[in-house]
Amino acid sequence: MPDDKTRIRKASRQEVPRIGGRQAAKILEECDQLLRRSSDLLSNLRRIGFGELLNALSQDILQLALQPDSWGERLRARLMSDIAPALQGDVSGQHAVNVADIAHCASIVMPCFLLELGRRNQHIQIEFPSDPTDSSTRFKLRAGKSYPLHSINNERLVRLASSIGEELVGLCYFGDQQSRDSIEAELKAQHAA
């Protein structure tokens, strides 16, 4: 039987907004057009920087890409089909990108989409490296204005997303203070390890 704390926490959770079918279809088309118009950005993504790509994506595209349904799945597949080769420097498609490369890229890029939503909502501060899939680059992450700045690599970002993903959602979508504190504690623990 859950304790009172658990019931209170569950009752206070906010609902992550969902995008319905008609609007999702329009957003998917918007994304497709954006990616077709962004061939210069994609072909120079490693030089121009991943942050520029994030700036080009609308709030709706980011939100739908994070949505755990078939519409979100379709949008993620569409985005990753262009982003993964671009981050590998092969937008021409001359070299096949294998499933393992796409999965590795997606495991890093998807938390970036969530963090970008949090940045736009002014719930976190984040600086993205030019190539988030490069293991030597660093993300600069602050859980809030009065919190310390953490420098983490993509491996720590993936661990953070998998260990406390629900808290990341709570912070990035809603600015939830309990989520903010959990993330800060995890960042400090990872730093100490």
N, C-alpha and C positions, 0 to 999 in steps of 0.2 A: 504494500500500500504506500503510495507516495506521501511524503511529508507535506506540511503546509507551505513550506518554501517553494517546493516544486510546483504545487498548484498555483501559487501566486505568480511565479515566473511565467508559467505557461499562459495564464490568463492575461498577462500584461503584454504579450508578444503582439507586435503589429503584423499585419498581413502585407507581404511583398506584393506589389501591384502586378497584375497579369494582363497581358495584351491578348485580346480576342482574335478570332480567325480573320475577319475582314481587314482589321487594322494590321494584323501580322502579315497578311499577304501584301499589303501596300508597303510595309517596312521592308519586306524581303525584296520587292522590286526596287525600292529606293536604294538599298544596299547594293544590289546588282548594278544599277546605273552608276552609283558612286565608284565602285571598284573598276568599272569599265572606263570611267573618266579619269581615274587616278593611276593610269599606267606609268606616268613619269614618277610619281611618288613611290609606287611599288618597285619600279626598276632601280630606284636610288634609295630604297628604304634604309639600308645599312648606313649610308652616308648621311641622309637627311635626318633620320632618327624615328624610332617607333612612336615617340610622343606626337609627331606630326600626323601619323596615321590615326592615332587616337583622337586628335583634335578634329580630324575630318569626319569621324563617326558621330552621328547624332545620338542624343540621349535615348531615343527610341530603339535605335540599332543596338546600342549597348545593352539596354534592358531586355530586349528580345533575345539577344545572344546568350543571356544568362538564364533565360526562362527554361525550366525543366519539362518541356513537352516537345511534341513533334515539330512545332513551328520554330522553337529555339534550336532544336537539333538541325533543322534545315539551314537556318541562318548561320549557325556555328560552322557547318560543313562548307557553306559558301565562303565565309570569311577565311577559314583555314586553308581552303583550296588556293587562295591567292597569297595569304600571309606567310604560310610555311615556305613556299618556294622563294618568296621575296626575301625572307630572313636568311635563306641559304644562298642568296645571290643568283638565283636561277629563275627569273620571271618568264624567260622565253620557253621554259618547259622542256629544254633539251635533255635534261637529266631527270629521270623519274624520282619523285620524292616517295620514299617508302612509308608504310604505315607506322613504323616505329618512329620515324622522324616527325611525322604529323602528330602522333600522340605526344611525343616529347614537347613539341612546340605548343600544342594545345594546352598541356598541363601547366605551362608558364603563361601563355597569353590569356587564358580564361580568368585567372585571378587578376591579371592586369586590367581586364575589362571591368571587373568589380571594383578594383581600387580607383579606376578612372571615374566611375560613378560616384564613389565616395569623395573624390577630389572635387568633382563638379558640385556636389551637394555641400561642400565645405565642411565635411565631417572629418577628413584626414588631409594630410599633406604628403604628396608623393612626387618624386622625380624619377622618371623612367630612363633607363639607359638606352642608347641608340639601338642596340640589339639585345633584347631581354633574354634571348636564348644562349648568348655567349656567357659561359660560366665564369669568366673573369670580370664581367661587369657588375656594377653594384646598383641597387635600388636605394634611394634615400626615402625613408618612411618615418612619418611622425603620426602617432595615433590621435593627436590633437594639438592645438596651438601651444599649450603649456607643457607638453610632453617632450621628452628628449628625442633627438633625431637618431634614427638607427640606420646603419648602412648594412644591407643584406644582399647576398647573391641570390640567383634564381633558385638554387636548391633549397635555401632557407625559406624563400617565398612559397614554394610548392609545399614544403613541410608545414608552414604556417596555415596555408589554405586547407590542407588535409586534416590537420589536428584541430583547428578551431574555425572551420569554415562558417559555421552558423553565427559565430560572433562577428566574423568579417562582414557577413550579410547585415547583421544588426547594426553595426557601426556605419557601413557604407550607405545603406539605404535610409537609416533612421537617426544616426548619431547617438545610438543607445550608450549611455554611460557605463553600464555594467559590461557591455561588449567591449568598449574602449579599454576598460581596466583589465579585462581578460587578455586582450591582445597585447597590451603593454607588458603584462606579467609574462606572457609567452615570449615576447621579444627579448625581455631581460633574461629569461631562463635560457633561451637559445644562445644569447651572447655569452652567458656564464659557462655554457657547456664547452 
